[in-house]
Amino acid sequence: MTTQAHTQTGSPPLVRASLNDLVARAAAMVVPGERRILGVTGAPGAGKSTLCDALFRALGSDVAVVGMDGFHLANQELGRLGRRGRKGAPDTFDSGGYAALLARLRLEPGETVYAPVFNRELEESIGSAVPVPAGTPLIVTEGNYLLLGTGSWAPVRTHLDEAWFLDLPDEVRQQRLVSRHVAFGRPHDDAQAWVKQVDEPNALTIQATRDRADLIVHLID
């Protein structure tokens, strides 16, 4: 893992790292008898889920993965609020509920805690679907808005022992997003329109939070 210094004062270090490098760094956070929370963030399509899957496979019972996406508001509620057409924006989540879950995971390490999960095929969240066993030393939580410092998102950062911001060239991210939307049933033209009109405005909001991370990561796999 190689590090490049940022010229801007106060900016987090930029690292070029493989998945194996990041697995090793996460493993170093595991301390038996303690509970630590690692946040993985970045714009849509940056590779957050891929990294979290690698951490889960490598660290086994030492880690539990909890996604921010489980706190998507239900489609029915988004429709009532008039926000269905921009699902994925900061105000389409129960951000207070997400922050409260992280606080509970921090404060109740001796209890099994259940977290929701987002089902992409249903396009809905499923409650109490992810058990976090008592005594799990490392919680990895991933999502777009972990570093957002406004409203009920603000407490999220305070619960993270370390936060990694995954950075990827925009053209690569956008291609990944279009492919993802198509894989889950959107026609190609609709997928491109959604990426341009919804995902990319959200990406700009997320990019503005990167200086609140501990690391900015360029994956080299």
C-alpha positions in Angstrom: 0.0 0.0 0.0 1.6 3.3 -1.1 0.7 6.7 0.3 0.8 10.0 -1.5 0.8 13.3 0.5 -2.0 15.7 -0.2 -0.9 19.3 -0.9 -4.0 20.7 0.9 -3.5 21.2 4.6 -5.6 19.0 6.7 -6.6 16.6 3.9 -6.6 12.9 4.7 -3.8 10.8 3.1 -4.4 9.3 -0.3 -3.4 5.6 -0.6 -3.1 3.3 -3.5 -4.1 -0.1 -2.1 -5.2 -3.6 -3.1 -8.1 -5.4 -1.5 -5.4 -7.5 0.4 -3.9 -4.3 1.7 -7.2 -3.1 3.0 -8.1 -6.5 4.5 -4.8 -6.3 6.4 -5.5 -2.8 7.7 -9.0 -3.9 8.8 -7.6 -7.0 10.5 -5.3 -4.7 12.6 -8.4 -3.0 14.0 -9.7 -6.3 15.5 -9.0 -6.3 19.2 -10.6 -9.2 21.2 -12.9 -7.9 23.9 -13.3 -4.5 22.2 -15.8 -3.2 19.7 -14.7 -1.0 16.8 -16.6 0.4 13.8 -15.1 0.9 10.4 -16.9 3.1 7.9 -16.5 2.6 4.1 -17.9 5.3 2.0 -17.6 6.9 -1.5 -19.8 7.8 -4.4 -22.2 5.3 -6.0 -20.3 2.7 -7.9 -16.9 3.3 -6.1 -16.6 -0.3 -5.0 -17.9 -0.2 -1.4 -19.9 -3.5 -1.5 -17.0 -5.3 -3.2 -14.6 -4.2 -0.5 -17.0 -5.1 2.3 -17.6 -8.6 0.8 -13.8 -9.1 0.7 -13.5 -8.1 4.4 -16.3 -10.4 5.4 -14.8 -13.4 3.5 -11.3 -12.7 5.0 -12.2 -11.9 8.6 -15.1 -14.3 9.2 -16.6 -14.2 12.6 -14.4 -11.2 13.6 -16.5 -8.9 11.4 -20.2 -8.1 10.8 -21.2 -5.9 7.8 -24.1 -3.4 8.3 -25.2 -1.4 5.3 -26.6 2.2 5.4 -28.9 1.1 2.5 -31.1 -0.9 4.9 -32.4 2.5 6.0 -33.9 3.5 2.7 -37.4 4.8 3.2 -40.1 2.4 1.8 -41.3 3.2 -1.7 -44.8 3.9 -0.4 -43.4 6.5 2.0 -41.2 8.0 -0.8 -44.3 8.3 -2.9 -46.2 10.0 -0.2 -43.3 12.5 0.3 -42.9 13.0 -3.5 -39.3 11.7 -3.4 -39.7 8.4 -5.3 -38.1 9.8 -8.4 -34.8 10.6 -6.6 -34.5 7.6 -4.4 -30.9 7.5 -3.0 -30.7 11.2 -2.1 -29.8 12.0 1.5 -33.5 12.8 2.5 -34.7 9.4 1.2 -33.2 7.6 4.2 -34.0 7.2 7.8 -30.7 8.8 8.8 -31.6 9.1 12.4 -32.5 5.4 12.6 -29.1 4.6 11.0 -27.2 6.7 13.5 -29.2 5.2 16.4 -28.2 1.7 15.2 -24.5 2.6 15.2 -24.9 4.0 18.7 -26.5 0.8 19.9 -23.8 -1.3 18.2 -21.2 0.8 20.1 -22.9 0.8 23.4 -24.3 -2.8 23.5 -21.4 -5.0 22.4 -22.6 -7.8 24.6 -26.0 -8.1 22.9 -27.0 -9.6 19.6 -28.3 -6.7 17.5 -30.3 -7.0 14.3 -29.9 -4.6 11.4 -32.0 -4.1 8.2 -30.8 -4.9 4.7 -31.7 -3.4 1.3 -32.9 -5.9 -1.3 -32.1 -4.6 -4.8 -34.5 -7.1 -6.5 -37.4 -5.9 -4.4 -36.1 -2.3 -4.2 -37.1 -2.3 -0.5 -35.5 -2.7 2.9 -36.1 -5.8 5.0 -35.9 -5.2 8.8 -34.0 -7.3 11.3 -32.3 -9.3 8.5 -28.7 -9.1 9.6 -27.7 -10.4 13.0 -24.6 -8.8 14.6 -23.6 -11.4 17.2 -22.6 -10.4 20.7 -18.9 -9.9 21.0 -18.2 -9.3 17.3 -15.1 -7.1 17.6 -15.3 -5.2 14.2 -18.4 -3.8 12.6 -18.0 -2.6 9.0 -20.7 -0.2 7.9 -20.9 1.1 4.3 -22.9 3.7 2.5 -22.9 7.0 0.7 -23.5 9.5 3.4 -21.4 8.3 6.4 -19.4 11.6 6.4 -22.3 14.0 5.7 -22.1 16.6 8.5 -25.6 18.0 8.3 -28.9 17.2 10.1 -29.4 13.7 11.6 -26.5 12.4 9.4 -24.0 14.3 11.5 -23.8 11.8 14.5 -22.8 8.9 12.1 -19.2 10.1 11.8 -18.8 10.2 15.6 -19.5 6.5 15.9 -16.7 5.5 13.4 -13.3 4.6 14.7 -12.0 4.9 11.2 -13.5 6.0 7.9 -12.3 5.1 4.4 -13.4 7.1 1.3 -13.1 5.0 -1.9 -12.3 7.1 -4.9 -12.6 6.0 -8.5 -12.6 7.8 -11.9 -16.1 9.1 -12.7 -16.3 7.3 -16.1 -15.6 3.9 -14.5 -18.1 4.5 -11.7 -20.8 5.6 -14.1 -20.3 2.5 -16.4 -20.6 0.3 -13.3 -23.8 2.1 -12.2 -25.4 1.7 -15.6 -24.5 -2.0 -15.7 -25.9 -2.4 -12.2 -29.2 -0.7 -13.0 -29.6 -2.8 -16.2 -28.8 -6.0 -14.2 -31.7 -5.2 -11.9 -34.2 -4.6 -14.6 -33.9 -1.1 -15.9 -33.8 -0.6 -19.7 -30.4 0.7 -20.8 -31.6 4.2 -21.7 -33.5 4.5 -18.4 -30.4 3.4 -16.5 -28.2 6.0 -18.2 -30.8 8.7 -17.4 -31.1 7.6 -13.8 -27.3 7.8 -13.4 -27.1 11.2 -14.9 -30.2 12.7 -13.1 -30.1 11.0 -9.7 -26.8 9.2 -9.0 -24.4 11.9 -10.2 -26.0 14.8 -8.2 -25.7 12.5 -5.2 -22.1 11.8 -6.1 -21.3 15.5 -6.0 -22.7 15.7 -2.5 -20.7 12.7 -1.4 -17.4 13.9 -2.9 -17.7 17.1 -0.9 -17.4 15.0 2.3 -14.1 13.3 1.5 -12.0 15.5 3.7 -13.8 14.1 6.8 -12.4 10.6 6.0 -9.2 9.1 7.6 -8.1 7.7 4.3 -8.9 8.3 0.6 -8.4 5.0 -1.1 -7.6 4.3 -4.8 -8.2 0.6 -5.3 -5.5 -0.9 -7.6 -7.1 -4.4 -8.1 
